[in-house]
Amino acid sequence: MKQFLLFQAAVLMIVALTTPAAAAQDGGIDPASLRGIVQDDSAAKIEGTWTRSTHTKPFLGEGYVYAAGGEGQRATFSVEVKEAGTYQVLLSYTPGPNRTEQATVMIRQSDNEKIVQVNQMRKPEGPYSFQPLGEFRFEAGTVDIVVTAEGNKKGVVIADGIQLLSPDEFKVAVEEAPKKPPKLLAALKKSAKTEDKKVESPPVEKPAKFVRKPPARPLATLTPQQLDELMDKYVGGISAARPIDDEAYLRRVTLDLIGRQPTLAEREAFLADECADKRAKVVEQLLASTEFGVNWANYVSDVISYRTPQPELTYLNFTPLKNWLAEKFNANAGWDEVSYEMITAIGKVGENPAATYIGFHQGDKSRLAAETTRVFLSTQIQCAECHDHKFVEMPQETFHHVAAFFVRVEAKLPWNDSSAIVVGSKPKGEHKMPEGKSEMEPIAFSSRKVGLGVSDVARRVELAEWIVGPENPWFAKAFTNRVWARLMGRGFCEPVDEIGELGDRILPELHSAVAEHFVATKYDIKELFRLVVVSKSYARGITDGDAKDAKPFAVIPAGRLRGDEVFDSLVAGLELPNVTPPQENATDAIRFPPPPKSTRDLVNDAFGYDPSSEKTNVVRTMQQAMLLMNNEQIQKQINADPASGTVLAKLLVEEKDDAAAVVKLYERVLGRKPTEREQKIAGEHISAVGQRGAAFEDLLWSMVNSAEFVARR
């Protein structure tokens, strides 16, 4: 780490010592003042998710663009060469420690192509900000110089501009650069000052109703068969893979869609169905179930709640938000509509649960800036709040421009009743960086800009429309990455809330295709699930432990159930009741006693985890083991006494044959038949104990406490 910091300091010192003083101003180098043929990135054809920046100087024109990697990430400079001859080709870029060491530049004319790689961590060796790429013979006509990040593995690729010089022009440019500072553009335009208008009683502004904007170009949808073809192309082995059997498929798809294992009745009906399309039919039944919305409302609520700090004297209750989300998902509202309403909501949480997201963050502009980009775009900017990001091209200004969208949000918190939190707006106010004097304009990653003086709701509407718009490359990829991670064992990007430069990214072509399908279907969440779970790629076996195969998605790794899924599986298998103790009375010592914890709450406390966590951070704990072994409500359901009325007691009364009872117990609790070995061990145990009820209690206890019961397989 020390060596890295020293290196970073050295690079910055070199840049400072070799940059003309004038270049530190707001203006960049004026392209028109340079010799030869010059083209700035503003005139280039930009493809992919490049980001504009003015962070590191000197740069050509009014800034530069950068990208980390992935399919289609290209900046193409097309210039006209009027006279055939030999030309020196130069690339403009700003150096830095977070740059790539192997930026790829393709130089093309007609059928001729040369590839040059540039170490952009080093200072350019040519005049000003330009790095010579070599001499090339060109005929009169168009020359394409393509800066690409497609094969980039580490750091960011910078595309700032290009220059073509004759040998004589190049010699003069090199000689005069140390003596002659470059001519700069006029200083970049300053933002208009805030109009400080006093508003005594500002009217309550409501956000405009959501209207979906059509994409700028036709987008392709996928069928499950086409998804399998893509998987075969990039992963291989899908068409030849042996599908899992019906009982394993039913348990997995039921867990994935409605958050619990199937009941005995559901299992028997599915296995008895002899239709060739019965898997597609059961998927439609699960998607139509109200439990679908509940399950994925729990997921989205967990994504938000695990990073939401508890305020003082108010216990946050996410139930209204979960109910609202469940209604939206079951009505098949688009994810863009749901996200828009959460970001723009105003009013009391109890009356408008969409306001939970803003209200539970207490209207804090910094927290909302960080969480909005993380939750809805899977892009983390919080590291740039206090300083420039250390490892990616993200100046501190990026964070504070986003925070400016929330500067006029107001949240009023009552004591001990989170449903009474009211989200409103301040009539005025602008955001400034720490120690800064300038008012920060609301700007979303250089893509959406709002002027100063704009109202709170108008700002959030602008931000929300940009976030959920069909041209935003991050929004669809963020949600599809989360769904894919759940269904296929890991995401295209890990962790799932970081699809930017710091994420572990694989199969970008497949990710883009699935995301495009999601946009093309108008962000239809059920259609996204349908696409994956009906495919052969999904219906493959799950491995236990880490797969040794180096190719991603060659197998599906096992995963753990979330807390709600564990509880709902206990309900399906044991008919576990959800018992809530009475509320404690307030005392002089405890004026606001916490809400009592139900059985579901206790299971969630033990088994719940942040859905954005990486898989390696989700582990079994002693708390989980102790709860399953000792919880009073669970233990009451592991009772074979006929008077108890439990599932186990009823089973033993109805089924007198021990072997048949063992099979039904496995089917009910684990969603499968026992293996021959398991059947043999169970029979031996029943014989050894000598008391049928006690022996079956042991069997049921061991099933509930097994790793299999709390795992997705």
C-alpha positions in Angstrom: 0.0 0.0 0.0 2.8 2.4 0.9 4.5 1.7 -2.5 1.2 2.4 -4.3 0.8 5.7 -2.5 4.3 6.7 -3.3 3.8 5.8 -6.9 0.6 7.8 -7.0 2.2 10.8 -5.6 5.1 10.5 -8.1 2.7 10.4 -11.0 0.8 13.4 -9.8 4.0 15.3 -9.2 5.2 14.5 -12.7 2.0 15.8 -14.2 2.1 18.9 -12.0 5.7 19.7 -13.0 5.2 19.1 -16.8 1.8 20.8 -17.1 1.8 24.5 -18.1 0.4 26.7 -15.4 -2.4 27.9 -17.6 -3.7 24.3 -18.1 -4.7 24.2 -14.5 -7.5 26.6 -15.2 -11.0 25.6 -16.1 -10.3 25.6 -19.9 -8.7 22.7 -21.7 -6.2 22.8 -24.6 -7.8 24.4 -27.6 -7.8 21.9 -30.5 -7.9 24.7 -33.1 -4.6 26.0 -31.9 -2.7 22.8 -32.6 -0.9 21.8 -35.7 -2.0 19.1 -38.1 -5.3 17.2 -38.0 -6.8 17.3 -34.5 -10.1 15.7 -33.3 -11.4 16.0 -29.8 -13.4 13.2 -28.1 -16.5 15.4 -28.4 -16.4 14.7 -32.2 -15.8 11.0 -31.9 -18.4 8.3 -32.1 -18.8 6.9 -28.6 -20.2 3.4 -28.1 -20.9 1.8 -24.8 -20.9 3.2 -21.3 -18.1 5.8 -21.4 -18.1 8.5 -18.7 -17.2 12.1 -19.3 -14.7 13.7 -16.9 -12.6 16.9 -16.3 -10.8 15.5 -13.3 -7.2 15.2 -14.4 -5.4 17.8 -16.5 -4.2 18.7 -19.0 -6.8 17.5 -21.4 -7.9 18.4 -24.9 -11.0 20.4 -25.4 -13.6 20.5 -22.6 -12.8 17.1 -21.0 -12.3 13.5 -21.9 -14.1 10.1 -21.6 -13.1 6.9 -19.9 -14.4 3.3 -19.7 -13.4 0.2 -17.8 -14.1 -2.7 -20.1 -16.8 -4.8 -21.8 -18.3 -5.5 -25.1 -18.9 -2.5 -27.5 -16.8 0.0 -25.5 -15.3 2.0 -28.4 -14.4 5.6 -29.2 -13.9 6.0 -32.9 -12.1 9.1 -34.3 -12.8 9.4 -38.1 -10.6 12.0 -39.9 -10.1 13.0 -43.5 -6.6 12.9 -44.9 -6.4 15.2 -47.9 -3.0 14.2 -49.1 -1.4 10.8 -49.2 1.8 10.5 -47.2 3.5 9.5 -44.0 1.9 10.7 -40.7 2.7 10.5 -37.1 -0.4 9.5 -35.2 -0.7 10.7 -31.6 -3.3 9.9 -28.9 -4.2 12.4 -26.2 -4.9 11.1 -22.7 -4.4 12.1 -19.0 -2.2 9.7 -17.0 -2.9 8.4 -13.5 -2.4 5.4 -11.2 -6.0 4.0 -12.0 -5.4 3.9 -15.7 -4.8 0.8 -17.8 -1.4 -0.4 -18.8 -2.7 -1.8 -22.0 -5.1 0.7 -23.7 -5.7 -0.7 -27.2 -5.7 1.7 -30.2 -6.7 0.4 -33.7 -5.6 2.5 -36.7 -7.5 1.7 -39.8 -7.7 2.7 -43.4 -9.5 0.5 -46.0 -8.4 -3.1 -45.3 -5.3 -2.1 -43.4 -5.3 -2.2 -39.6 -2.5 -1.7 -37.1 -2.9 -2.2 -33.3 -0.9 -0.2 -30.8 -1.1 -0.6 -27.0 -0.4 2.3 -24.7 0.5 2.3 -21.0 -1.8 5.2 -19.8 -0.4 5.1 -16.3 2.7 6.8 -17.7 2.9 10.5 -18.8 2.6 10.9 -22.6 6.0 11.3 -24.2 4.9 13.7 -26.9 3.9 17.4 -26.9 1.4 18.5 -24.2 -1.0 15.6 -23.5 -0.2 13.5 -26.6 1.5 10.1 -26.9 3.1 9.2 -30.3 1.8 5.9 -31.6 4.2 5.7 -34.6 4.4 6.7 -38.2 1.9 5.3 -40.7 1.4 5.6 -44.5 -2.1 6.8 -45.4 -3.8 7.3 -48.7 -6.1 10.3 -49.2 -9.4 9.5 -47.6 -10.9 8.5 -44.3 -8.8 7.2 -41.4 -10.4 5.6 -38.4 -8.6 5.6 -35.1 -10.4 3.5 -32.5 -9.7 3.5 -28.8 -11.3 0.4 -27.3 -11.9 -0.9 -23.8 -13.4 -4.2 -24.9 -10.5 -6.4 -23.8 -9.4 -4.3 -20.9 -8.9 -6.2 -17.6 -7.6 -3.6 -15.2 -7.9 0.1 -14.8 -9.7 2.6 -17.0 -9.1 3.5 -20.7 -8.9 7.2 -21.5 -10.0 8.6 -24.9 -9.3 12.4 -25.1 -8.4 13.1 -28.7 -6.1 12.3 -31.6 -3.7 14.2 -33.8 -2.1 13.5 -37.2 1.1 15.3 -38.0 3.5 15.2 -40.9 7.1 14.3 -39.9 8.1 18.0 -40.2 5.1 19.1 -38.2 5.8 16.5 -35.5 9.4 17.7 -35.2 8.3 21.3 -34.7 5.6 20.4 -32.2 8.1 18.5 -30.1 10.6 21.3 -30.1 8.2 24.1 -29.3 6.1 22.3 -26.6 8.5 22.9 -23.7 8.8 26.6 -24.6 5.3 27.5 -25.6 2.3 26.8 -23.3 -0.7 25.5 -25.2 -3.6 27.9 -26.1 -6.6 27.2 -23.9 -10.2 27.4 -24.5 -12.1 30.1 -22.7 -12.9 29.0 -19.1 -15.8 26.6 -18.9 -19.1 28.3 -18.3 -20.0 28.8 -14.7 -23.3 27.8 -13.4 -25.9 30.4 -12.9 -26.3 31.7 -9.4 -29.2 30.6 -7.3 -32.1 32.9 -7.5 -32.7 33.6 -3.8 -36.5 34.1 -3.8 -38.3 34.1 -0.5 -41.4 31.8 -0.6 -43.5 32.2 2.5 -45.8 29.3 1.9 -44.5 27.0 -0.8 -47.3 24.9 -2.4 -47.0 21.2 -2.0 -45.5 19.9 -5.2 -46.4 16.4 -6.4 -44.3 14.4 -8.8 -45.7 13.8 -12.2 -47.2 10.5 -12.8 -44.8 8.0 -14.3 -44.7 7.8 -18.1 -42.5 5.2 -19.7 -40.3 6.6 -22.5 -39.8 4.3 -25.6 -36.2 3.3 -26.4 -34.4 5.2 -29.2 -33.9 2.0 -31.2 -35.7 -1.4 -31.6 -34.5 -3.8 -28.9 -34.3 -7.6 -29.1 -36.1 -10.0 -26.8 -35.0 -13.5 -25.9 -36.7 -16.8 -25.7 -35.5 -19.5 -23.2 -34.2 -21.4 -26.2 -32.2 -18.3 -27.4 -30.9 -17.9 -23.9 -29.7 -21.5 -24.0 -28.0 -20.9 -27.3 -26.1 -17.9 -25.9 -25.1 -20.0 -22.9 -23.9 -22.7 -25.2 -21.9 -20.2 -27.2 -20.2 -18.5 -24.3 -20.2 -21.3 -21.6 -20.8 -24.5 -23.5 -22.4 -27.8 -22.4 -25.9 -26.6 -22.0 -27.5 -28.7 -24.8 -25.7 -31.8 -23.5 -26.4 -31.1 -19.8 -28.6 -33.6 -18.0 -31.6 -31.8 -16.5 -32.5 -32.2 -12.9 -35.5 -34.4 -12.0 -39.0 -33.1 -11.4 -38.9 -33.1 -7.6 -35.6 -31.1 -7.5 -36.8 -28.7 -10.2 -40.1 -28.1 -8.3 -38.3 -27.4 -5.0 -35.8 -25.0 -6.6 -38.3 -23.0 -8.7 -40.8 -22.8 -5.9 -38.1 -21.4 -3.6 -36.8 -19.0 -6.2 -40.2 -17.6 -7.2 -42.3 -17.7 -4.1 -39.7 -18.1 -1.4 -40.6 -21.4 0.2 -40.4 -25.1 -0.5 -43.4 -26.8 -2.1 -46.1 -28.3 0.1 -46.8 -32.0 0.0 -50.0 -31.4 -2.0 -48.2 -29.2 -4.5 -45.5 -31.8 -4.9 -47.9 -34.6 -5.4 -50.0 -32.7 -8.0 -46.8 -31.7 -10.0 -45.4 -35.2 -10.0 -48.7 -36.7 -11.1 -49.0 -34.4 -14.1 -47.9 -36.2 -17.2 -48.1 -33.2 -19.6 -44.9 -32.4 -21.5 -45.1 -28.7 -20.6 -45.8 -29.2 -16.9 -42.7 -27.2 -15.9 -43.8 -24.2 -17.9 -47.3 -24.6 -16.4 -46.0 -24.7 -12.8 -43.9 -21.6 -13.5 -47.1 -19.7 -14.6 -48.9 -20.9 -11.4 -46.1 -19.6 -9.2 -45.8 -16.3 -11.0 -49.6 -15.8 -10.6 -49.4 -16.6 -6.9 -49.6 -13.6 -4.5 -46.6 -15.2 -2.8 -44.4 -14.2 -5.7 -44.9 -10.5 -5.0 -44.4 -11.1 -1.3 -41.2 -13.0 -1.8 -39.6 -10.5 -4.1 -40.9 -7.6 -2.0 -39.0 -9.1 0.9 -35.9 -9.3 -1.3 -36.0 -5.6 -2.4 -36.9 -4.5 1.1 -33.8 -6.3 2.4 -31.6 -4.7 -0.3 -32.7 -1.3 1.2 -33.0 -2.1 4.9 -29.7 -3.7 5.5 -27.9 -0.4 4.6 -30.4 1.9 6.3 -29.3 3.1 9.8 -31.8 3.2 12.6 -32.7 6.7 13.7 -32.9 7.5 17.4 -36.2 6.9 19.2 -37.9 5.5 16.1 -38.0 1.8 15.1 -38.2 1.4 11.4 -41.0 -0.9 10.2 -40.6 -2.0 6.6 -43.9 -3.8 6.5 -45.8 -1.0 4.7 -43.1 -0.9 2.0 -43.1 -4.7 1.7 -46.9 -4.7 1.2 -46.7 -1.9 -1.4 -44.0 -3.7 -3.3 -45.8 -7.0 -3.2 -48.9 -5.3 -4.7 -46.8 -3.7 -7.4 -45.0 -7.0 -8.3 -48.2 -9.0 -8.3 -49.8 -6.5 -10.6 -46.7 -6.8 -12.8 -45.8 -3.1 -12.6 -42.5 -2.5 -14.4 -39.4 -2.2 -12.3 -38.9 1.3 -13.9 -42.3 2.4 -12.6 -41.6 1.0 -9.1 -38.2 2.7 -8.9 -39.5 6.0 -10.2 -42.2 6.1 -7.5 -39.7 5.3 -4.7 -37.2 8.0 -5.8 -39.8 10.8 -6.3 -42.3 10.0 -3.5 -43.6 12.6 -1.0 -46.0 12.4 1.9 -46.5 10.3 5.0 -45.0 6.8 4.9 -48.1 5.2 6.3 -50.3 6.7 3.5 -47.7 6.5 0.7 -45.4 3.6 1.4 -43.3 4.5 -1.6 -42.0 7.3 0.5 -40.3 4.8 2.8 -37.1 4.9 0.8 -36.6 8.6 1.1 -38.1 8.9 4.6 -36.2 6.1 6.3 -33.0 7.6 5.0 -34.2 10.8 6.9 -33.9 12.8 3.7 -30.1 12.8 4.2 -28.6 14.0 0.9 -25.3 12.2 1.2 -26.9 8.9 2.2 -29.5 9.1 -0.6 -26.8 9.9 -3.2 -24.8 6.8 -2.2 -27.8 4.5 -1.8 -29.7 5.6 -4.9 -26.8 4.8 -7.2 -26.1 1.6 -5.4 -29.7 0.2 -5.2 -31.0 1.2 -8.6 -27.8 1.3 -10.7 -25.5 -1.0 -8.8 -22.8 1.7 -8.9 -21.1 2.7 -5.7 -20.0 6.3 -5.4 -19.8 6.6 -1.6 -16.0 6.4 -1.6 -15.9 9.8 -3.5 -17.8 11.7 -0.8 -14.7 12.9 1.1 -12.0 12.6 -1.6 -11.4 11.6 -5.1 -11.9 7.8 -5.6 -8.6 6.0 -5.1 -9.1 3.3 -7.6 -11.4 4.5 -10.3 -11.8 7.6 -12.4 -14.3 9.3 -10.0 -13.6 12.8 -8.7 -15.2 14.0 -5.5 -17.4 16.3 -7.5 -19.2 13.3 -9.0 -20.6 12.3 -5.6 -21.7 15.9 -4.6 -23.3 16.6 -8.0 -25.6 13.6 -7.3 -26.1 14.7 -3.7 -27.4 18.0 -5.0 -30.5 16.2 -6.4 -31.5 15.6 -2.8 -30.5 18.8 -1.1 -34.1 20.1 -0.8 -35.6 16.9 0.5 -37.1 17.2 4.0 -38.1 14.3 6.3 -39.9 14.9 9.6 -39.4 12.0 12.1 -41.9 11.5 14.9 -41.0 9.5 18.0 -41.4 5.7 17.8 -43.7 5.6 14.8 -41.9 5.2 11.5 -45.2 5.1 9.5 -45.7 8.7 10.6 -42.5 9.9 9.0 -43.4 12.7 6.4 -41.3 13.3 3.3 -41.6 16.9 2.1 -39.6 19.6 0.4 -37.6 22.7 1.5 -38.4 25.8 -0.5 -34.8 26.7 -1.1 -31.2 25.6 -0.6 -28.2 24.4 -2.6 -25.5 21.9 -1.9 -21.9 22.7 -1.4 -18.9 20.4 -1.1 -17.2 20.2 2.3 -14.9 23.3 2.6 -16.3 24.4 -0.8 -17.8 27.7 -1.7 -19.4 26.9 -5.1 -23.0 25.7 -5.2 -23.1 22.2 -6.8 -25.4 21.7 -9.7 -27.4 18.5 -9.8 -25.6 16.4 -12.4 -26.0 12.6 -12.8 -22.7 11.2 -14.1 -22.4 13.9 -16.7 -25.6 12.5 -18.3 -28.4 14.5 -16.8 -28.0 18.1 -15.6 -30.4 20.3 -13.7 -29.9 24.0 -13.1 -29.7 25.6 -9.7 -32.8 26.9 -8.2 -35.0 24.0 -9.3 -37.5 22.6 -6.7 -36.9 19.3 -4.8 -39.5 17.3 -6.6 -38.5 18.5 -10.0 -34.9 17.5 -9.2 -35.8 14.0 -8.1 -38.1 13.6 -11.1 -35.3 14.5 -13.4 -33.0 12.1 -11.6 -35.5 9.3 -11.6 -36.4 9.7 -15.3 -32.7 9.5 -16.1 -32.2 6.4 -13.9 -35.1 4.4 -15.3 -34.8 5.6 -18.9 -34.3 3.0 -21.6 -31.0 4.6 -22.6 -29.4 4.3 -19.2 -27.1 1.3 -19.5 -26.8 0.6 -15.7 -30.5 0.4 -14.6 -31.5 -2.7 -16.5 -28.2 -4.4 -16.0 -28.3 -3.8 -12.2 -31.7 -5.6 -11.8 -31.0 -8.4 -14.2 -27.7 -9.0 -12.5 -29.5 -9.4 -9.1 -32.1 -11.8 -10.6 -29.4 -13.8 -12.5 -27.3 -14.1 -9.3 -30.2 -15.6 -7.4 -31.3 -18.0 -10.1 -27.8 -19.1 -11.4 -25.7 -19.0 -8.2 -23.7 -15.9 -9.0 -24.1 -12.7 -10.9 -22.5 -11.4 -14.1 -20.9 -8.9 -11.8 -19.9 -9.6 -8.2 -20.7 -8.1 -5.8 -24.2 -7.7 -7.2 -24.3 -4.0 -6.3 -21.1 -3.1 -8.1 -21.3 -3.5 -11.9 -18.8 -0.7 -12.4 -15.0 -0.8 -12.7 -14.4 -2.5 -9.3 -16.8 -5.4 -9.8 -15.8 -8.9 -10.9 -17.4 -9.0 -14.4 -17.9 -12.0 -16.6 -19.9 -12.8 -19.8 -20.7 -9.1 -20.6 -22.3 -10.2 -23.9 -24.8 -12.4 -22.2 -25.4 -9.8 -19.5 -26.1 -7.2 -22.2 -28.5 -9.5 -24.0 -30.5 -10.3 -20.9 -30.6 -6.6 -19.9 -31.8 -5.6 -23.4 -34.5 -8.2 -23.2 -35.6 -6.6 -19.9 -35.9 -3.2 -21.4 -37.6 -4.5 -24.5 -40.3 -6.2 -22.4 -40.9 -2.8 -20.6 -39.1 -4.0 -17.4 -41.5 -6.9 -17.0 -40.2 -8.6 -13.9 -42.3 -11.8 -14.3 -41.1 -12.1 -17.9 -37.5 -11.9 -16.8 -38.0 -14.8 -14.3 -40.0 -16.7 -16.9 -37.1 -16.3 -19.4 -34.6 -17.9 -17.1 -36.4 -20.6 -15.1 -37.9 -22.2 -18.2 -34.5 -22.6 -19.8 -32.3 -25.6 -19.8 -29.5 -23.5 -18.4 -31.5 -23.1 -15.2 -32.7 -26.8 -15.0 -29.2 -28.1 -14.3 -27.8 -29.7 -11.2 -26.5 -27.6 -8.3 -23.1 -28.4 -6.9 -22.2 -28.4 -3.2 -19.2 -26.2 -2.4 -17.1 -24.2 -4.8 -17.0 -25.5 -8.4 -13.6 -26.2 -9.7 -14.5 -25.5 -13.3 -12.8 -22.3 -14.3 -15.5 -21.3 -16.8 -18.3 -19.3 -15.2 -21.8 -20.8 -15.1 -20.5 -24.2 -16.3 -22.2 -25.3 -13.1 -24.7 -23.7 -10.7 -23.3 -23.4 -7.1 -25.4 -23.9 -4.1 -26.6 -20.9 -2.1 -28.3 -20.1 1.2 -31.9 -19.1 1.8 -32.8 -15.7 3.1 -34.4 -15.4 6.5 -38.0 -15.0 5.2 -37.5 -18.1 3.0 -36.3 -20.2 5.9 -39.3 -19.1 7.9 -41.8 -19.8 5.1 -40.2 -23.2 4.5 -40.7 -24.0 8.2 -44.4 -23.0 7.7 -44.7 -25.2 4.6 -43.0 -28.2 6.2 -44.0 -27.9 9.9 -47.0 -25.5 9.8 -44.9 -23.3 12.1 -47.1 -20.5 13.7 -45.9 -16.9 13.8 -46.3 -16.0 17.4 -45.8 -12.4 18.6 -45.4 -11.6 22.3 -47.4 -8.7 23.8 -45.9 -5.2 23.7 -44.0 -4.3 26.8 -45.3 -1.3 28.7 -43.2 1.8 28.9 -41.4 2.5 32.1 -39.3 5.4 33.5 -36.2 3.5 32.5 -37.5 2.6 29.0 -39.8 5.2 27.6 -40.0 3.6 24.1 -39.7 -0.2 24.5 -38.8 -1.9 21.2 -41.6 -3.7 19.3 -41.9 -7.4 20.3 -40.2 -9.9 18.0 -42.4 -12.5 16.3 -41.2 -16.0 15.4 -40.6 -14.7 11.9 -38.5 -11.8 13.3 -36.4 -14.2 15.3 -35.8 -16.5 12.2 -35.0 -13.4 10.2 -32.5 -12.1 12.8 -30.7 -15.5 12.7 -30.9 -16.3 8.9 -31.4 -12.9 7.3 -28.5 -11.3 5.3 -27.9 -8.4 3.0 -28.8 -9.7 -0.5 -26.0 -7.6 -1.9 -23.4 -9.5 0.1 -20.9 -11.6 -1.7 -21.5 -15.3 -1.3 -18.4 -15.9 0.7 -19.7 -13.5 3.4 -23.0 -15.5 3.9 -22.1 -18.3 6.2 -23.7 -20.5 8.8 -23.6 -19.2 12.4 -24.0 -20.5 15.9 -27.1 -18.3 16.3 -28.7 -20.1 13.4 -27.9 -23.5 14.9 -29.1 -22.6 18.3 -32.4 -21.2 17.0 -33.2 -24.3 15.0 -32.2 -26.6 17.9 -33.8 -24.6 20.8 -36.5 -22.2 19.6 -39.7 -22.8 21.6 -42.1 -22.6 18.7 -40.0 -24.9 16.5 -39.6 -27.4 19.3 -43.4 -27.5 19.8 -43.8 -28.6 16.1 -41.3 -31.4 16.6 -43.7 -33.3 18.8 -45.2 -36.8 18.0 -47.8 -36.8 20.7 -51.2 -37.2 19.1 -52.6 -34.6 21.4 -50.2 -31.9 20.0 -51.9 -31.7 16.7 -48.6 -31.2 14.9 -47.8 -32.3 11.3 -45.7 -35.1 12.7 -48.4 -36.3 15.0 -51.0 -36.4 12.2 -48.6 -38.2 9.9 -47.9 -41.0 12.4 -51.6 -41.5 13.1 -52.4 -41.7 9.4 -49.4 -43.8 8.3 -48.8 -46.9 10.3 -46.0 -48.2 8.1 -42.6 -46.8 9.4 -40.9 -47.0 6.0 -43.8 -45.1 4.3 -43.9 -42.5 7.1 -40.2 -41.9 6.6 -40.8 -41.2 2.9 -43.6 -38.8 3.5 -41.6 -37.0 6.2 -38.7 -36.4 3.7 -41.1 -35.3 1.0 -42.8 -32.8 3.3 -39.7 -31.3 4.9 -37.0 -31.6 2.3 -39.1 -31.8 -0.8 -37.7 -35.1 -2.0 -37.7 -38.9 -1.4 -35.0 -40.3 0.9 -32.1 -42.2 -0.7 -31.8 -45.9 0.0 -29.1 -45.2 2.5 -31.2 -42.6 4.3 -34.1 -45.0 4.4 -31.9 -47.7 5.8 -30.4 -45.4 8.5 -33.9 -44.2 9.5 -35.2 -47.7 9.8 -32.3 -48.7 11.9 -32.7 -45.7 14.2 -36.4 -46.4 14.7 -35.6 -50.0 15.7 -32.8 -48.9 18.0 -34.9 -46.3 19.9 -37.8 -48.6 20.3 -40.3 -45.8 20.7 -41.9 -44.8 17.4 -42.8 -41.2 18.4 -39.4 -40.4 19.9 -37.5 -41.9 16.9 -39.5 -39.8 14.4 -39.0 -36.7 16.5 -35.3 -37.3 16.1 -35.6 -37.8 12.4 -37.6 -34.6 12.0 -35.2 -32.6 14.2 -32.3 -33.8 12.1 -34.0 -32.8 8.9 -34.8 -29.3 10.1 -31.3 -28.9 11.4 -29.6 -30.1 8.2 -27.7 -27.9 5.9 -30.0 -29.0 3.1 -33.1 -27.5 4.7 -31.7 -24.0 4.7 -29.9 -24.2 1.3 -31.0 -23.7 -2.2 -30.2 -26.7 -4.3 
